[in-house]
């Protein structure tokens, strides 16, 4: 066979196929064959139309792999009803059997997919342990895994967007959908599965038990700006067999815009091809995580070793209070956005009485950007401060930090009080005037003085003396649903109440790597994942 690690001749042939599931549903598929007479194969299943993935399939063929791209049932050219996450295990078995039976396929198959397709790949592998490996990129692993953060907070904007675009009778959501109460009624008429989404467990039991037992190699690829970055890391960490995690400075589209310094001018496909070649040869044995340090081409091996522990405090010290008012929530910002400047009263004690309600869709305005995080004060004003309202967050800073790299999740321990039986704690961390990472953790049950919030993984360089800016708030809307502070789940709440919070202390455990330690050259990443 040709060497699948190196690009070869163009695809020899492209064939359209119809695969039949046991219940009679026809799954439309396209097979792109490489030039060799016999070959290993890659199986990709997608709800987004297989035509969009044919360029990727031809790329696999150029590396010596046959590639079968299948429309999931009810999508593209496939018959049946598309019900997200309901049929992918059984249909994966059908597609695998058809691929292995195709003349030219030597029986060695890697399952690959991105986003929903990553769920298809993982589910298919758990049903057929004979596959050579699983490549899961920016994985949208299941209903609960996409609807909830690992800490239990309810995602909102991205779920409304995906389900309004891809649910049955797809149609764009109205701009007011994010303000709809209850959240479960945001799409009308609701696509099949939308209501069930909000009652799904935060982790799909059969999926994660299977992940823990999986023995074939895994390559998990994600981006530190992707909403599923934390789940991508968890998938790699909890995978039973050999696993490698690659986290670049990307969003959900990975490196789609253009190649750059991150991979020394190559695309992520070079990493895929090198790993897949090793997988069909039975070579990946190790475990590990590689995290890009911004877009500079620096990478580090991220481990679970000792963390750097620091405290953080607001300018006027602790205790510091704020009001988490779901009628005037702290608004979400895109990953990496400039940090808006806040009023000098930022972090002051809240007023004795919660402010009167205003429309939920009100957009707070701010001017300017924050000074460098070495400054403990701010100068511009916000709408909230101008109206004489109490603080809606606490802002604190760390002391000056040593030079190095942050590579992995930050663990922020908040010692604080709340009046609510159910409260979201938002931690937004900034570095040098830009947001670095945001995490939302839902705290349920009796009030506790300590709330531990683990952020998604980050990759960022620290200069000597840099300080992190920490925002503590009660909402992050519309990226996440507003917590009603009544004890009712945010997805089903119809009544919203304001909640007073007091923060007494902040501690951060940072994934700090000293300068020069565990660094990997960008050009070496494809080889690194094959070890």
N, C-alpha and C positions, 0 to 999 in steps of 0.2 A: 504494500500500500504506500501511498505518498506520505511524506512526513507532515502531519497535521499542525506542526508548530510553525511552518513556513508557508507563506502564500504560494500557491501553485497556479496552474492554468485556470481559466474561467470555468464555470459550471458546465458539465457535459450535457445535462438535460434538465428540464423542469416538467413535472407531471402533476396534473390535478387528479385528486383521488376522492372517493366517497367511502368513509368508514361507517359501519353500521353497529350501533350499540344494541345490547340485548333487548331493549324495549322498542326497537325499530327506528330510533332517531338516527338520522344521517349526519355525520360529522364531516364537513368539507375540509379538505386538506390539500396542501401543495408540497410536493417533494422536490427539492433541488439536489441533484446528484453531482458529486465531484468527478474529476476526470479519471480517477482510478477505477479498476474493475471491481474491487471490493473496498469497503470503507467502514469506519465507525460512524456513529450517527448522533445527531443532536435533535431532541424533540422539544418543540416550543408550542404551547397552547395559549391562545389569547382571546379576549372578548373585544378587541379593538380593530378587528379586520386583518386577516392574514396578509393582505396585499401590502400593508404598511411595514411588515416585517420581512418581505422578500429581499430587500437589500442586505439585511443581516444574514438571511439564509444563504445568499450568494457569497457573503464573506466567509461563512463557515465552509462552504464548498471550496473556496480558494485555499483554505487551510487543510483540505483533505477530508472533511466531514460531509456526509450526507445530512441534510437538514429537512425535517418534516415540520411544517407549520400548520397548525390545526385551529380552526375557529371553534370555540367552545359552543355547546348547544344553545340554540336560540340567537346566535350572533353571526354576522357575516353570512356565509353561505350554508350554515348548519341549520337543520330543522330543530323542532322542539322549543321548549320555553327556557329562557335564561332566568335562572333564579340564583343570584350570586352565592357562591360557596356551597351549593347544594349537590352538584353532580360531578365534581371534578375528580374524585377518587375513582369511581367506576369508569368514567369516560377516559381517564388516563390509562387504565388497564387496556381498554380497547385500542387506543392509539399506539401504545407500546407494542402490543401483539402484532398490529398491522405493520409497524415499522420493522420489527425484527424479521417478519416474514417477507419483506421486500427483497427481491433479487439484488444482490450487491452488498446489502447490509451484513456485516460480519457478526452481528449480535451484540456488539458493545455500544451501549447507549448512555449518553449524558442527558439529563433533563435540565432545561434552562428556561428562565422566564424573568420578567421584570414586573414589579407592581402586582396586579392580580395574577399575572402569569407566573410569578414566583410562588404563589399559593398553589397553582396548578402543578408546578414542578415538585414542590415538597410533598403535596398530597399523593402524587403519582409514585414518588419514590417510597413513601411509607407503605404503599400497597404492593410494591415490587422491589424487594431488597436486592434483586439481581442487577439493578442499574449500576453503572460505573461511578456516577457522581451526580451532585445537584449543584447547579449554579443559580443562586437566588439573588436578584438585584432589586434594591429598594422594595423589599417585600411587604405587600399588603396581605398579611397572613391569614386573616379571618375576620368575621363580622365584629366581634368584640375587640379584637386587636386593632382594628381600624377606627372603631367608634370611640374607644377609650384610650387615654394615656396609660402607661404602666401603673401610674399612681391612682387610676380610677376616674380622673377628670374626663368630662365628655367633650370630644371634639365636635365642632359644629360646621364652620365654613367649608372645610374641605369635604365633609360628608354630604352637605347639601349640594355642593358642586358636582361630586362624582355621581350621586344617585339621580340628580336631575338630568345629567347627561347620559347616563348608562342604564338607568332603570327602565322597566317596561314603559312604553309610551314616552320615550325620552323627550324632555322639553326643558328649556332654560328656567332656572328658578327666578322668581320675582326678587327684586332688590330687597324687599322687606322681609324675605323669608327668615333671615337670621334673627329678626326681632320677634318672630312668631312664638307664642306660648300656647300650648306646650311645644317644645322642640319637636316631639314626635309627630306634630301636625304641620310641620313646616312645608311639606310637599303635598299638594292636593290636586287631583287624586294621588294617593300614595303609591309608588311602585311596589310590586310584590317584594316582600322582605324588608321594606323600610321600617315598619312598626316593630318587626322582630329584632331588628338591629339594636334597638335601644334596650331590649331585655336580654340580649345575648350575654353570656359570661365574659368577663374581661379577657380570659384566656380560654380558647377552645380546648376542652379536656383531651379529646382523642388526638388532636394535633400535637400538643406539647408532650404527651406521654410517648407518642411515636417518635418525636424529635429526640427525646432522651435515649431511645433505644436504637436510633439509626446508626448503621455501621459504615455506610459508604462515605467517601469524602464530600465535604461541602465547601463551596466558595460563596461567601456572603459579601455582597458589594453594596455600599450605601454612600450617602453623602451627609456631611455634618449639617447641611441646610435642608435635609429631607425630613418631612414630618415623621417618618417611620425609622429614624436613625436609631432610637433606643431599642426598638424591636429587632432591627437588623443585628445589633450587637448581642441581644439576648438569644437570637437564633443561633449565632455562631458559638456563644458561650455555653448553651445548653445542648448543642448537637452531640450525639453520643459518639460519633466517629471522628476521624480527622477533620479539622475545620480551619479555614483561614478567613479572616475578616479584613476587607479593604475599605477604608473610609476616606474618601476624597473631599475636597471643598465644594461639593456639588449639591444641587437640589434634586428633585424627583426625576428630572430629565438626565441626570448624571452629566457626562461631559459633552452633551449634544451640541452646544454652540460651536466649538472649535477646539482642536488640540492646542495645548499650551505647555508651559513648563512643568505642570503637575506630573505628567508621565513622560517627560523629556521629549515632547513633540509627538508622542504616539497617542492613539485613542485607547479607550478602555477595552476594545476588542482584542488588542494585543495581549492583555492580561487574561481575558477569557480563553483565547486560543492556547496560550502556554499552559494554563491550568487544565483545560480539557484534554490536551495531549497527555499530560501526566496522569490524569484520572483514568483514561482508557488503558494506560500502561500499568495501572495499579501502583503508582509511585507516591502520591501525597500521603504522608504519614503524620505530619506534625500538626500542631495547633498554634495559633497566634493571631495577633491583630496588628495591622499596619495602618497608621493614621497620618494623613497629609497635614503638613504645617502650612496652612493657607494655600496659596496658589504658586508658591515659590519653587516647587520641586523638591522641597525637603520632606522626608518621611521619617517616622520613628516607629519602632516596635513598642506597642503599648502593652503593658502588663498589669497585673493586679498587685504590684509591689507597694512599698511604703508610700504614703501620701504626705504632702506638705500640709500641715494643719495651721490655719490662721483664724483670727477673729476679725470681725468687721463691725463698724459702729457708725451711726449718723453723726453729723457735725456737733449736735448738742448732746450727744450721749444717750444712754438708755435711762428709763423706759421711753419708748417712742410709740405714739398711737396713730391710728388712721381709721377711717370708716370705709368698709367694703360695701358699697351701695350698688346693687345690681341694676338700678335705674340710671346710674351714671358710672358704668364700669370702666376700669382702666382698659384702654383699647390695645389690641394686638398690633404688632408691627412686623414687617417682613424680616426674615433672618438677615442679619448684617446691617440693618438700617441704622442711620445716624441716631444717636440718643438725643431726644429733644431736651432742651433745658427746662428745669422746673423752678418753681418759686423758692425764695429763701425760706419760706415756711414749710418746705418739704420735710415731712417727718414730725411736724408739730402735733401736739395732742389734739384729738378731735373735739368738736363742739359737744356740749352736753346732750344736745338733741340731734338725731340724724336729720340731714337736709331733706327738704320736701322733694317729692318725685318730679322728674322731668321725663319727656319721652325717651324710651329706651334706645332709639336710634340716634340720639344727639351725638354729634361728632365733636370731641374736644379739640381745640386748636392750640398750637404752641408755636413759638417763634425761635429761630436760631437753633444751634446745636450745643451740646454740653462742652465745657472746657475739658482739657485732658483729665483723666481720672486721678491725676495727682492733686487736683484741686478739690477741696471738700465743700465748696460752696457753688451755688448757681446764681445766675443773674436775670434770666428772662422770666416772664410770668406765664401762667397757664390760665385758661378760661376759669378753672375751678378757683384758683387763688383770686383772680380778679373779681369773682362774684362773692368773695368772702366765705367760701365753703371750707369745711374742714379738709385736711389732707386725705388723699385717696390712696396713699402708699407711704412706706418708709424707704428712704434712700440712705444707704450706708456705703462706706469704702473700707477696703482692707488697708493695712499698712503697706509700705513699699515691699515689693516681692523680689526674690532673687531671679536672675536671668535663667532662662531655660525654656521648656516647652510644656504646654498643657496638652495632654494626649489621653482623652478618655472622659468619662463622666465626672462632674463635680458633685460632691455630696454636701448639701447645705442643711445644717441643723438650726432650726428656728425655735427659740424658746419664747413662747408667746401665749396670750390668752385670747379667747373668743367667746362670745355669748351664744354662738350658734351650735346646734346639735350636728350640723353637717356643714363643712366649710372647705372651700378651695384655698390653697396657699400657692400663690404665684411667686416664683423666683426668676427674675430677669437679671442676667449678668452682662455687664458691659466692659469693654476694654478700649482705651484710647478713643473715646467718643463714639463708638459703635457697639451695637448689641452683639454679644458673643453667643449667648444661648438663653433659652427660656424653658422653664419647666413648670408644670401645674400638677399639684398633688392634692387629691381629695381626702380630707380627714373626716371620717365618720365615727359616730358613737360618742361616748363621754369625752369631754374636753381633756386634752393632755397638754402639759406645759411644753413638751418637746415634739416637734414635727420634723421628720427627716425627709428632705426633698432631694431626689437624685435626678440630675439633669441628663439630657441626651449627651452623647460623647461630643467632645470638641477637639479641634486641632489648632493651636495658636501659639505663636512665639511670644515670650515675655522678655522685654528688655530689663536690665537692672533698674530697679526702682519703680517699675510699673505698679499701679494699684488697680484693683478690680472695683467696679461700681455695682452695687447690689440693690435691686429694687425688690421690695416685699409688698405684695398687693393681694387682693381677694378675688380679682377677675382678670381675664385675658380674652376680651370679647372683640370681634366675633369669631376668632379662631377657636374659642372654646365657649360652650354654653355657660350662661350665668348661673352660679349657684344661688338657690333661693333662700338659703339659711333657715329653712323650716324643717329640715330632716327629710324632705322629699327629694327623690332623685332629680337632678337638673333636667333630664330629658322629658320628664312628665310633669314638672311643676307649672302651676298657673298663678301662684302667688309669690311675690318677691319681697324680701325684707332686707333692710340695711343691718349691718353687723359691725359692732365696735371691736377693734383689735388693739392689743397692746403687745409690742415686741420688747423683750427684756434682754435678749442676747442673740448673736449670730456667730456660728462657727462654720468654717469651710474646710473640707478635706479635698485638696487639689491633686489631680493626677500629674504631678510635676516631674519632669525628666530633666536632669541636669544637662548643661550644654555639652555636646559631643557624645552623649551616651545614647546607645541603641539607635543610631541614625542609619538610614538606608537610602542609597542614591535612587533617584527617580528611574533611571535606566534599568535598575536591578529589580524593580517590582515584579515584572512578569516571571522572572526566575524565582524570586522569593516565594511566590505563592505555590510553587511546585514542590517545595521541600517537605 
